[in-house]
Amino acid sequence: MSGIKKLENILKGDFSGVKSTGLKQILDEESIARVNDIPLSPNRLFAKKDFPVIWNFDDNSLEIFKNQHSEVIWCDNCGYYIIMDAIYMALSALGLEPDDVGFASGIGCSGRASGYPNSEGIHVAHGLANPVAQGWAMVSDKLIISIGGDGDKLSIGFQYETSSGLRNVKYVDLIFDNNEFALTGQQSSSTTEKLAKKGTLLMGGEISNNENYLNPIESALQGRAGFVARSVVQPKAVQELAYILSRAFLFNGYSMVHLLSPCVISPNIVKKHNWGNKKYIPPDHDVTSIEDAYSLAVDPETLYKGIFRLYPGRETYQQRHKRHAEELKPNRTENRLSLYE
């Protein structure tokens, strides 16, 4: 059974393939609530004192997702290690296997990520991870995951962020945001906030960067993305991250997750003005309301993390393409025969 088929079965209420007891309990609870017409927010879990265990990241079974022939060369203590562990945890929790998944990545520190899993992967040109992932998802029954950094996806490849939501191709868009172009001497990127120090662009000079730095959550909502979430990458929050990723993987449509993971070796990245005000999205937030999601995304005082939007009501691009092909079949045959009359 393909990766997409396994996810479709879960969405239909068949949780037999879900390997995580914690995740299965969450999905069961939501299924019962839907039957009784009781609204149940996916953000309710962040208010719990003890977050449910999605998967034990020390579980040896996660090793099947790791490419044993590829050396991971990120810096010590880089948050990207945590992200990859959380990806493997979420995939395992959903009952997926390495052959059920495909990874596309661009250029930059995060661009190496497509070579680290024991799955099919492709390393593409700068800024093109999303369009390649979209094309791959259109012809594949695998779950396609696109990986790129703030430089790759929110600078040269930014035009594909909004259009992905508008098309609603079923694939997962993960933005590894370290707040800079780390491979070129800590140059500021489109998400480097004001008050941050510059890197080699001004030879390490200390100046204000973007007064209007890019907000990836706001951009995704402008593209009407059906699933939009943010996580601040921390070792103690790996279960929360695995949960958010499992919801993104399960979503039937385009899903975007903004992963904040500041570069650990940059001497010029300082504490951001609003990072001290990180808060989980309130459990009573209406994830189906794009207006409510937008108000949280642009809050000038608080950096919200959690699931901003989960709206599964739209037809995916794959479904629309299949429907159009079926509708055109009779006419196509008649038109071809008319050529010989």
Stockholm file with secondary structure:
# STOCKHOLM 1.0

chainA/1-341         MSGIKKLENILKGDFSGVKSTGLKQILDEESIARVNDIPLSPNRLFAKKDFPVIWNFDDNSLEIFKNQHSEVIWCDNCGYYIIMDAIYMALSALGLEPDDVGFASGIGCSGRASGYPNSEGIHVAHGLANPVAQGWAMVSDKLIISIGGDGDKLSIGFQYETSSGLRNVKYVDLIFDNNEFALTGQQSSSTTEKLAKKGTLLMGGEISNNENYLNPIESALQGRAGFVARSVVQPKAVQELAYILSRAFLFNGYSMVHLLSPCVISPNIVKKHNWGNKKYIPPDHDVTSIEDAYSLAVDPETLYKGIFRLYPGRETYQQRHKRHAEELKPNRTENRLSLYE
#=GR chainA/1-341 SS CCHHHHHHHHHTTCCTTCCCHHHHHHHHHHHHHHHTTCCCCGGGGGGSSSCCCCCCTTCGGGGGGBCTTSCCCCCTTCHHHHHHHHHHHHHHHTTCCGGGEEEEECSSGGGGGGGSBSSEEEECSTTCHHHHHHHHHHHCSSEEEEEEEHHIIIIITTHHHHHHHHHTCSCEEEEEECSEEGGGTSEECTTCBTTCCCCGGGTTCCCCCBTTCCCHHHHHHHTTCSEEEEEECCGGGHHHHHHHHHHHHHSSSCEEEEEECCCSSCTTCCCCTTGGGEEECCTTCCTTCHHHHHHHHTCSSCEEEEEEEECTTSCCHHHHHHHHHHHHHHHHHHHHHHTTC
#=GC SS_cons         CCHHHHHHHHHTTCCTTCCCHHHHHHHHHHHHHHHTTCCCCGGGGGGSSSCCCCCCTTCGGGGGGBCTTSCCCCCTTCHHHHHHHHHHHHHHHTTCCGGGEEEEECSSGGGGGGGSBSSEEEECSTTCHHHHHHHHHHHCSSEEEEEEEHHIIIIITTHHHHHHHHHTCSCEEEEEECSEEGGGTSEECTTCBTTCCCCGGGTTCCCCCBTTCCCHHHHHHHTTCSEEEEEECCGGGHHHHHHHHHHHHHSSSCEEEEEECCCSSCTTCCCCTTGGGEEECCTTCCTTCHHHHHHHHTCSSCEEEEEEEECTTSCCHHHHHHHHHHHHHHHHHHHHHHTTC
//
